[in-house]
């Protein structure tokens, strides 16, 4: 499952979560840049469809135009809502049918007649809406539609389902089909699920010809905010930021005990700033970090589990938060900047807990770091790649200053392009720089496709929810099954998110779960931001939760480990991640809500609690712990992670008792000799 930069275009595109390329050496570094001497060939080398060079160029042109269109609307203003979303979806569907095969047979490399026909149909559906936009707008207001409206709408819904199947798989497609069937057959459903049922024409008009369905909020966010950040991430990737982040992480942590694992944690967190998928994050950083971890003494399943948890955490990393931050801002009305600020403490706790797990594993088993010859020099690394941090810093500064996410990302992209050109003008020819920038535009055009398809298909589900009122009924069902007990309702919602997330991308899982379950949690008094962050976290944590832990399985493939064993280990070292959402929903201070002193004190006790809990789980604090000490540390940690002054005092007393005893006997305990983890999986 290791990504290969020499893969054919179709092979790379078959799995949408592995679309992010391996980080190449960044311009200005001491290593050769991979595109030297083959600039224009490299433009279409990744699009190599044998015997179809004209089609390759056509696909590249559409992808480039797609990206340039969104850069233009980001800088100079978006079109009317329905028009902007329709153009975005049309570009996406046309490209998906040309790029993604209708069959999984590896022998077929060219788009077949069916693919070309569906791509043309996608263009016709989009063109129909653009050409007759004014007339359709009038008909939307009067709710009187023509036969052609229904025909085009019906075809478009089928096309959306098919592009979702090709990019995401059957899970979201099947769920959408179930909801469409429910809209029609609802009159036959029992109990709370019963409704009067709707005709096919009514379903089509509501789902396709209004902004309540396909062209609703999810696609609106994809067509405005998300796509611009995807473009920014593509330019960062092509500039070599991925390699820079990995080198920087190794330079900072590589020599310490378990250095490669710590580098994996650090680099995956940094990569999360530009990656929209935990699986893509694993495929990008894992090919570098997992082999290093194995050589340092980590068992294959441990190396895979660590990388999976680290990459999943990248989805919680501001400023992008796996693209869900923009959707959350639209749903909640909370500003994007406020959501980014609220995510800082939870993601810090997430990575601190993981780092602590990695460190204790290394200390307990005497795992060494990398040798001096294997670790990049920090100052040289910063000298070679620090310029790549400038656009990220400017992006954050513009967001804090109050610029819209679209405008901030637009200026950040322009600055990044300028930095790339200025930095490499003397080292690269104009043609190579042009090739780099063109590849970034093409990559961005491809990178948005799975997200656009997921958002459009999720819009079908949302359309049925608003049409039938199933959202309110689901809330009633959840209240009944939980007995109205708030904590049980949270558990019910967490399980729902994990189940949906096993088959859906985090963005689609969040959208659907927020529409169905958030109203019930809000009704009983949980805070708005806390509820939506809770749903967002659990939608992502499905990446490491068996039985379908896709990030862990991807990492296991790279590590040559047993997938289920890697997933179970990921859950073990990521146990705190499953507790963080419950903590911040009861402690809004962890989301930066409340007085500064309260935020600081709550964060401090939580940090101590996490350190105690992880030490107890690993049975190692200053020295190996006895079972009684481990139990006390776990109890003390949980008390510190529970709200209340009394529990904090008891937890601190317990932890201090164990700490003092460990300190007094530390020198008398022998250190473990060698590593017991070096055996194969």
C-alpha positions in Angstrom: 0.0 0.0 0.0 3.0 2.3 -0.2 2.3 5.2 -2.5 4.5 5.3 -5.6 5.3 8.6 -7.3 5.6 6.7 -10.6 2.1 5.2 -10.4 -0.1 5.9 -13.4 -2.7 8.6 -13.0 -5.6 6.1 -12.8 -3.9 4.0 -10.2 -3.4 7.1 -8.0 -7.0 8.2 -8.5 -8.6 4.9 -7.7 -8.4 5.6 -4.0 -9.5 9.2 -3.3 -7.9 9.3 0.2 -4.5 8.6 -1.3 -4.6 11.4 -3.8 -2.0 13.5 -1.9 1.4 12.7 -3.4 4.5 11.9 -1.4 6.3 15.0 -0.4 9.1 15.7 -2.8 12.2 17.5 -1.8 11.4 21.1 -1.3 13.0 23.8 -3.5 16.0 25.2 -1.9 16.9 22.0 0.1 20.1 20.1 -0.2 18.3 17.2 -1.9 17.6 17.3 -5.7 14.1 18.4 -6.7 12.4 15.6 -8.5 11.1 17.6 -11.5 14.4 18.8 -12.8 14.8 18.4 -16.6 11.3 17.0 -17.1 9.0 20.0 -16.6 6.4 19.7 -19.2 6.6 16.0 -19.3 5.9 16.0 -15.5 2.7 18.1 -16.2 1.1 15.2 -17.9 3.2 12.3 -16.6 0.9 12.0 -13.6 -2.0 11.9 -16.1 -0.5 9.1 -18.3 -3.4 7.4 -20.0 -1.8 5.2 -22.7 -2.7 6.3 -26.2 -4.8 9.3 -25.1 -2.4 12.2 -24.9 -5.1 14.6 -26.2 -7.5 13.4 -23.4 -4.6 13.9 -20.9 -4.2 17.5 -21.9 -7.9 18.0 -21.9 -8.2 16.7 -18.3 -5.2 18.9 -17.2 -6.8 21.9 -18.8 -10.2 21.3 -17.1 -8.5 20.8 -13.7 -6.4 24.0 -14.2 -9.5 26.0 -15.3 -11.4 24.6 -12.3 -8.8 25.8 -9.9 -8.3 29.2 -11.6 -12.1 29.7 -11.5 -12.2 29.3 -7.8 -9.1 31.5 -7.3 -10.8 34.2 -9.3 -14.1 34.0 -7.3 -12.1 33.9 -4.0 -10.3 37.1 -4.9 -13.0 39.0 -6.8 -16.2 37.7 -5.4 -18.3 34.6 -5.8 -21.2 34.3 -8.2 -24.9 34.0 -7.2 -25.2 31.1 -4.8 -27.0 28.6 -7.1 -24.7 29.5 -10.0 -21.5 29.2 -8.0 -22.5 25.8 -6.6 -23.7 24.5 -10.0 -20.5 25.4 -11.8 -18.5 23.8 -9.0 -20.5 20.6 -9.1 -20.4 20.5 -12.9 -16.6 20.8 -13.1 -16.4 18.1 -10.4 -18.7 15.6 -12.1 -17.1 16.1 -15.5 -13.6 15.4 -14.1 -14.7 12.5 -12.0 -16.2 10.6 -14.9 -13.0 11.2 -16.9 -10.6 10.3 -14.1 -12.3 7.6 -12.0 -13.1 4.3 -13.8 -16.5 2.7 -13.8 -14.8 -0.6 -13.1 -12.0 -1.7 -10.7 -10.3 -3.7 -13.5 -6.7 -2.5 -13.6 -6.4 -3.5 -17.3 -8.7 -0.6 -18.3 -6.7 2.6 -18.4 -8.7 4.9 -20.8 -12.1 6.3 -20.0 -14.7 4.2 -21.8 -17.7 5.2 -23.9 -19.8 5.1 -20.7 -17.5 7.4 -18.8 -17.4 9.9 -21.7 -21.2 9.8 -22.0 -21.7 10.4 -18.3 -19.2 13.2 -18.4 -21.1 14.8 -21.3 -24.4 14.4 -19.5 -22.9 16.1 -16.4 -21.9 19.1 -18.6 -25.3 19.2 -20.2 -27.0 19.3 -16.7 -24.8 22.0 -15.6 -25.1 24.0 -18.8 -28.9 23.7 -18.6 -28.9 25.4 -15.2 -26.5 28.1 -16.3 -28.3 28.9 -19.6 -31.8 29.0 -18.0 -30.7 30.3 -14.7 -33.1 33.3 -14.6 -36.1 31.2 -15.7 -35.3 28.5 -13.1 -35.0 31.1 -10.4 -38.4 32.3 -11.2 -39.8 28.8 -11.2 -38.1 28.1 -7.8 -39.9 31.1 -6.3 -43.3 30.0 -7.7 -42.6 26.2 -7.2 -44.0 25.6 -10.7 -41.5 23.5 -12.7 -41.4 22.2 -16.3 -41.0 18.7 -17.5 -37.4 19.4 -18.5 -36.6 20.7 -15.0 -37.7 17.3 -13.6 -35.8 15.3 -16.3 -32.6 17.2 -15.8 -33.0 17.1 -12.1 -33.6 13.4 -12.1 -30.5 12.8 -14.3 -28.4 15.0 -12.1 -29.4 13.2 -8.9 -28.4 9.9 -10.5 -25.1 11.4 -11.7 -24.4 12.7 -8.2 -25.0 9.2 -6.7 -22.6 7.7 -9.3 -19.8 10.1 -8.8 -20.1 9.5 -5.1 -19.9 5.8 -5.6 -16.7 6.2 -7.7 -14.9 8.5 -5.4 -16.2 7.6 -1.9 -17.6 4.1 -2.3 -21.0 2.5 -1.7 -21.5 3.6 1.9 -22.7 7.2 1.3 -24.3 6.3 -2.0 -26.4 3.5 -0.3 -27.3 5.8 2.6 -28.6 8.5 0.1 -30.6 5.8 -1.8 -32.2 4.7 1.5 -33.2 8.3 2.3 -34.6 8.8 -1.2 -36.6 5.6 -0.8 -37.8 6.8 2.6 -39.0 10.1 1.1 -41.2 8.1 -1.3 -42.3 5.2 0.8 -42.6 7.0 4.1 -46.3 6.6 4.2 -45.8 2.9 4.8 -43.3 3.3 7.7 -44.4 2.6 11.3 -44.6 4.9 14.3 -42.5 8.0 14.4 -40.9 7.3 11.0 -44.2 7.6 9.2 -44.9 10.6 7.0 -47.4 11.3 4.1 -44.9 10.3 1.4 -43.9 12.5 -1.6 -44.1 12.1 -5.4 -41.0 11.6 -7.5 -41.4 15.1 -9.0 -41.6 16.6 -5.5 -38.5 14.8 -4.4 -36.6 15.9 -7.5 -37.6 19.5 -7.2 -36.8 19.7 -3.5 -33.5 17.9 -3.7 -32.1 19.4 -7.0 -34.0 22.6 -7.8 -33.7 24.3 -4.4 -30.9 25.1 -2.0 -32.3 22.6 0.5 -30.7 19.6 -1.1 -27.7 19.0 -3.4 -27.0 22.8 -3.7 -27.4 23.3 0.0 -24.9 24.3 2.7 -22.4 21.4 2.3 -21.9 22.1 -1.4 -21.8 25.8 -0.7 -18.9 25.4 1.6 -17.1 23.1 -0.8 -17.6 25.6 -3.6 -16.3 28.6 -1.7 -14.1 28.0 1.4 -12.9 24.4 1.1 -11.7 24.6 -2.5 -9.5 27.6 -1.9 -7.8 25.9 1.0 -7.4 22.8 -1.1 -5.6 25.0 -3.7 -3.4 26.5 -0.9 -2.6 23.0 0.3 -1.7 21.8 -3.2 0.7 24.7 -3.7 2.3 24.0 -0.3 2.6 20.3 -1.3 4.2 21.1 -4.6 6.6 23.6 -3.0 7.9 20.7 -0.8 6.3 21.7 2.5 5.7 18.0 3.2 9.4 17.2 3.1 10.2 20.3 5.1 7.7 19.3 7.9 9.1 15.8 8.1 12.7 17.1 8.2 11.8 19.7 10.8 10.1 17.1 13.0 13.1 14.8 12.7 15.5 17.7 13.5 13.5 18.5 16.6 12.9 15.1 18.0 14.9 12.5 16.0 17.7 12.0 18.6 15.5 11.6 21.6 14.3 8.2 22.9 11.8 6.9 20.3 12.7 9.8 18.1 11.1 8.5 14.9 7.8 8.0 16.6 7.9 11.5 18.0 8.8 12.8 14.5 5.8 11.0 13.2 3.6 12.7 15.8 5.0 16.1 15.0 5.1 15.9 11.2 1.6 14.4 11.0 0.3 17.3 13.1 2.0 19.8 10.8 0.8 18.0 7.7 -2.7 18.3 9.1 -2.6 22.0 8.3 -2.8 21.2 4.6 -4.3 17.7 4.4 -8.0 17.1 4.3 -7.9 13.4 5.0 -6.4 11.2 7.7 -5.8 8.5 5.2 -3.9 10.8 2.8 -1.9 12.0 5.8 -0.9 8.4 6.6 0.0 7.8 3.0 2.1 11.0 2.8 4.1 10.9 6.1 3.8 7.2 6.9 6.1 6.1 4.1 8.9 8.0 5.8 8.1 7.7 9.5 6.9 4.1 9.7 10.1 2.4 8.4 12.2 4.7 10.8 10.0 3.6 13.7 10.5 0.0 12.9 14.3 0.4 12.7 14.2 2.2 16.1 12.6 -0.9 17.7 8.9 -0.4 17.4 6.9 -3.4 16.4 5.2 -3.1 13.0 1.7 -2.9 14.5 2.9 -0.2 16.9 4.5 1.9 14.2 1.3 1.6 12.2 -0.9 2.5 15.2 1.2 5.5 16.1 1.1 6.9 12.6 -2.7 6.3 12.3 -3.4 8.2 15.6 -1.0 11.0 14.7 -2.5 11.4 11.2 -6.1 11.4 12.5 -5.1 14.2 14.9 -4.2 16.3 11.8 -7.9 16.7 11.1 -8.3 18.6 14.3 -5.4 20.9 13.5 -6.2 24.6 12.8 -6.5 26.5 10.6 -8.3 24.0 8.3 -9.5 21.2 10.6 -10.0 18.8 7.7 -12.3 21.3 5.9 -15.1 20.7 8.5 -14.4 24.0 10.2 -16.0 25.8 7.3 -19.1 23.6 7.3 -19.4 24.0 11.0 -19.2 27.8 10.7 -22.1 27.8 8.2 -24.2 25.4 10.3 -23.7 27.1 13.6 -23.3 30.8 12.7 -20.1 30.8 14.8 -17.3 32.6 13.0 -14.6 30.5 11.4 -11.9 32.2 13.5 -13.7 31.4 16.7 -13.9 27.7 15.7 -10.2 27.7 15.0 -9.4 29.3 18.4 -11.7 26.8 20.2 -9.8 23.9 18.6 -6.4 24.9 20.0 -6.6 23.4 23.5 -8.3 20.1 22.4 -5.8 19.4 19.7 -2.9 20.3 22.1 -4.3 17.8 24.6 -4.7 15.2 21.8 -1.0 15.4 20.7 0.3 15.8 24.2 -1.3 12.5 25.2 0.0 10.8 22.1 3.5 12.2 22.6 3.4 11.0 26.2 2.4 7.5 25.1 5.2 7.4 22.6 7.8 8.7 25.1 6.7 6.2 27.8 6.8 3.3 25.3 10.3 4.3 24.3 11.6 4.8 27.9 9.9 1.6 29.2 11.6 -0.5 26.4 14.8 1.4 26.1 14.1 2.4 22.5 16.8 4.7 21.0 16.5 7.7 18.7 18.1 8.2 15.3 21.9 8.6 14.9 23.4 12.0 14.3 24.0 11.0 10.6 20.3 10.3 10.2 18.9 13.5 11.7 18.8 16.7 9.6 20.5 19.8 11.0 17.9 22.1 12.5 19.4 25.4 11.4 20.0 24.0 7.9 16.5 22.7 7.7 15.1 26.1 8.7 17.4 27.8 6.3 16.2 25.6 3.4 12.5 25.6 4.1 11.5 28.3 6.6 10.2 30.5 3.7 7.4 28.0 3.4 6.1 29.0 6.8 5.6 32.7 5.7 2.4 32.1 3.7 0.9 30.0 6.6 1.7 32.8 9.1 0.2 35.4 6.8 -2.9 33.2 6.4 -3.4 32.9 10.1 -2.7 36.7 10.6 -5.3 37.6 7.9 -7.9 35.4 9.5 -7.3 36.9 13.0 -7.5 40.3 11.5 -11.0 39.6 10.2 -10.6 38.7 6.6 -13.0 36.1 5.2 -11.5 32.6 4.8 -11.8 32.9 1.0 -10.0 36.2 0.8 -7.3 35.2 3.3 -6.6 31.9 1.5 -6.5 33.8 -1.9 -3.9 36.2 -0.6 -2.0 33.3 1.0 -1.9 31.5 -2.3 -0.6 34.6 -4.2 2.1 35.1 -1.5 3.1 31.4 -1.7 3.4 31.6 -5.5 5.6 34.7 -5.1 7.7 33.0 -2.4 8.2 29.9 -4.6 9.3 32.1 -7.6 11.6 34.4 -5.7 13.2 31.6 -3.7 13.9 29.4 -6.7 14.5 31.9 -9.5 18.2 31.3 -9.6 18.0 27.5 -9.0 15.3 26.6 -11.5 14.5 27.6 -15.0 11.3 29.4 -15.8 9.8 26.2 -17.4 10.4 24.2 -14.2 8.8 26.8 -12.0 5.9 27.0 -14.5 5.6 23.2 -14.3 5.5 23.3 -10.5 2.7 25.9 -10.4 0.8 24.1 -13.1 1.0 20.8 -11.3 -0.3 22.5 -8.2 -3.4 23.8 -10.0 -4.0 20.4 -11.6 -3.5 18.7 -8.2 -5.9 21.1 -6.5 -8.6 20.5 -9.2 -8.3 16.7 -8.5 -8.1 17.1 -4.7 -11.5 18.8 -4.4 -13.3 16.0 -6.3 -14.0 13.6 -3.4 -15.1 16.4 -1.1 -17.4 18.0 -3.7 -19.0 14.6 -4.4 -19.4 13.8 -0.7 -20.9 17.3 0.0 -23.3 17.0 -3.0 -24.5 13.5 -2.0 -24.8 14.5 1.7 -27.0 17.3 0.3 -29.4 14.6 -0.9 -29.7 13.3 2.6 -30.1 16.7 4.1 -32.8 17.5 1.5 -34.8 14.4 2.5 -34.3 15.3 6.2 -35.8 18.8 5.6 -38.5 17.5 3.4 -39.8 14.7 5.7 -38.9 16.1 9.1 -37.0 13.0 10.0 -34.4 15.1 11.9 -36.9 16.0 14.7 -38.2 12.4 14.7 -34.6 11.1 15.1 -34.1 13.4 18.0 -37.3 12.1 19.6 -36.1 8.5 19.1 -32.7 9.3 20.7 -34.4 10.9 23.7 -36.7 7.9 24.1 -33.9 5.3 23.9 -31.7 7.2 26.3 -34.5 7.7 28.8 -33.8 11.5 28.6 -30.5 11.1 30.4 -28.1 13.7 29.0 -24.9 11.6 29.3 -26.6 8.6 27.7 -27.6 10.8 24.8 -24.0 11.8 24.4 -23.0 8.2 24.3 -25.7 7.4 21.8 -24.4 10.3 19.6 -20.8 9.2 19.9 -21.7 5.7 18.7 -23.8 7.1 15.9 -20.8 9.2 14.7 -18.4 6.3 14.9 -20.8 4.0 12.9 -21.4 6.6 10.2 -17.8 7.6 10.1 -16.7 4.0 9.3 -18.1 4.3 5.8 -18.2 8.0 5.2 -15.7 10.8 4.9 -15.5 12.9 8.1 -17.2 15.9 6.4 -20.2 13.8 5.2 -20.4 12.0 8.6 -20.4 15.3 10.4 -23.0 16.9 8.1 -25.5 14.0 8.4 -25.0 13.4 12.1 -25.2 17.2 12.9 -28.5 17.4 11.0 -30.0 14.3 12.7 -28.7 14.5 16.3 -27.4 18.0 17.1 -30.9 19.4 17.7 -31.6 16.9 20.5 -28.4 17.6 22.3 -29.0 21.4 22.0 -32.5 21.0 23.2 -31.4 19.6 26.6 -28.9 22.4 27.1 -25.5 21.4 25.8 -23.6 24.3 24.3 -23.8 24.9 20.5 -20.0 24.9 19.8 -19.4 21.9 22.2 -22.1 19.8 20.5 -20.8 20.4 17.0 -17.1 19.9 18.0 -18.2 16.7 19.8 -19.8 15.3 16.6 -16.8 16.4 14.5 -14.3 14.7 16.8 -16.1 11.4 16.9 -16.7 11.5 13.1 -12.9 11.6 12.7 -12.1 9.1 15.4 -13.8 6.4 13.3 -10.5 6.3 11.4 -8.8 4.5 14.2 -11.9 2.6 15.6 -12.3 -1.1 14.7 -13.8 -2.9 12.8 -13.4 -0.3 10.0 -10.4 1.8 11.0 -9.3 3.0 7.6 -6.3 5.2 8.7 -5.0 2.3 10.9 -5.5 -0.2 8.1 -3.6 2.1 5.6 -0.8 2.5 8.1 -0.7 -1.3 8.7 -0.3 -1.8 5.0 2.7 0.4 5.0 4.1 -1.2 8.1 3.4 -4.7 6.9 1.5 -5.4 10.1 -1.8 -7.1 11.0 -4.5 -4.4 10.3 -6.7 -5.3 13.3 -3.7 -5.4 15.7 -2.6 -2.0 14.5 -6.1 -0.6 14.9 -6.4 -2.0 18.5 -3.0 -0.5 19.4 -4.2 2.8 17.9 -7.2 2.7 20.2 -5.0 2.0 23.2 -2.6 4.9 22.7 -5.5 7.1 21.5 -7.8 6.4 24.5 -7.5 10.0 25.6 -8.8 11.2 22.2 -12.1 9.4 22.9 -12.4 11.2 26.3 -11.5 14.8 25.0 -14.9 15.4 23.4 -16.7 14.5 26.7 -14.4 16.8 28.6 -14.8 19.9 26.4 -18.6 19.5 26.2 -18.8 19.6 30.0 -15.9 22.0 30.4 -16.4 24.8 27.9 -13.2 26.3 29.2 -11.3 23.8 27.1 -12.9 25.4 24.0 -11.6 28.8 25.2 -15.1 29.7 26.6 -15.1 31.6 29.9 -12.7 33.6 32.0 -9.0 33.4 31.4 -8.1 32.1 34.9 -10.7 29.4 34.6 -9.4 28.4 31.2 -5.9 28.1 32.5 -6.8 26.2 35.7 -9.0 23.7 33.8 -6.4 23.1 31.1 -3.7 22.6 33.8 -5.6 20.0 35.8 -6.6 18.2 32.5 -2.9 18.1 31.5 -1.9 16.6 34.8 -4.8 14.1 34.5 -3.8 13.0 31.0 -0.1 12.5 32.1 -1.2 10.4 35.1 -3.6 8.3 33.0 -1.1 7.6 30.3 1.5 6.7 32.8 -0.9 4.3 34.5 -1.8 2.7 31.2 1.9 2.1 30.3 2.8 1.2 33.9 5.7 3.6 33.9 6.2 6.9 35.5 9.7 7.7 36.7 10.3 4.0 36.8 8.3 0.8 36.2 5.0 0.8 38.2 3.5 -1.9 40.2 -0.1 -2.8 39.5 -1.3 -0.9 42.5 0.6 2.2 41.4 -0.8 1.9 37.9 -4.3 1.6 39.2 -3.8 4.7 41.5 -2.4 6.7 38.6 -5.4 5.8 36.4 -7.9 6.7 39.1 -6.1 9.9 39.9 -5.9 10.8 36.3 -9.6 10.2 35.7 -10.5 12.3 38.8 -8.4 15.2 37.5 -10.2 14.9 34.2 -13.6 15.1 36.0 -15.1 18.4 36.7 -15.1 19.5 40.4 -12.7 21.0 42.9 -13.0 18.0 45.3 -12.1 15.5 42.6 -9.2 17.7 41.5 -7.8 17.7 45.1 -8.2 14.0 45.5 -6.7 13.3 42.1 -3.6 15.5 42.8 -3.1 13.9 46.2 -3.2 10.4 44.7 -0.8 11.3 41.8 1.6 13.1 44.2 1.7 10.0 46.4 2.7 7.8 43.6 5.2 10.3 42.2 7.0 10.7 45.6 7.2 7.0 46.1 8.6 6.5 42.5 11.2 9.2 43.2 12.4 7.6 46.4 12.8 4.1 44.9 13.8 5.1 41.4 17.5 4.5 41.8 17.0 1.1 43.3 15.1 -0.3 40.3 17.0 -1.8 37.4 16.5 -0.3 33.9 15.2 -2.7 31.2 17.9 -4.2 29.0 17.3 -4.0 25.3 14.0 -3.8 23.6 11.3 -6.4 23.7 9.5 -4.8 20.8 11.9 -5.5 18.0 10.4 -8.8 17.1 8.3 -8.9 14.0 4.6 -8.5 14.0 
